[in-house]
Amino acid sequence: MAHKFEVYKDKAGEFRVRFKYNSEVIFSTEGYSDKSGAKRAIESIKKHVGDAETVEIE
């Protein structure tokens, strides 16, 4: 698979999510105090990304 979400613990002890495409990090989230918060972030992204607006900034 060329893309995936990764849940990991950062140096501060918070859980974060990063999205990778072809091994390149596309974005990462804020820190969450528990792993379930990070997993809820993934579900929210999956649910709402299809409705995301595209905006061109000049």
N, C-alpha and C positions, 0 to 999 in steps of 0.2 A: 504494500500500500504506500502510495506516495505522500500521504498526509496523515497526521495523527495529533491528538491532544495528549500532553504529558502532564501528570500531576507530580509535583516535586516539592520538597521542603527546602527553603532557602536558608542562607546563613543566619538569619534572624530567628529561625524556627517557625516561620509562617509557611503555609501551603500556598503554592501558586500553580497556575495552569499556563502552559505555553503551547502554542499551535505551531507545528512544524510541517513544512511542505518540502519534499525532496531534501531532507536533513537541514533545511534552513529555518530558523525561527522567524515566523511571520509576526507574531505578537505574543505578549504575555500579560497576565492579569495582575491585579493588586494582590496583596497577601491576605490570606484567610487564617483565622486562628485554628480551624480544624479542617480535616480533609473533606468532610461532608460539604462545607462551604465551597470548596474548590470544585467539587463534583456538581453542585447546584449551578455554579457559574457555567460549566460546560453545557449542561442541559438548557440553560437560558440562552446561551449563544446559538446552540443548534435550533432552538425553537424560533428565535427571532431573526436570524441572519437572512433568511429568505425575503423578509420584508424590509431589509435595510435599503435606504435611499442612496443613490449615487449622486455625489455633488462634485462638480468641477470648480476648482478654485483657481482663478487666474491672477 
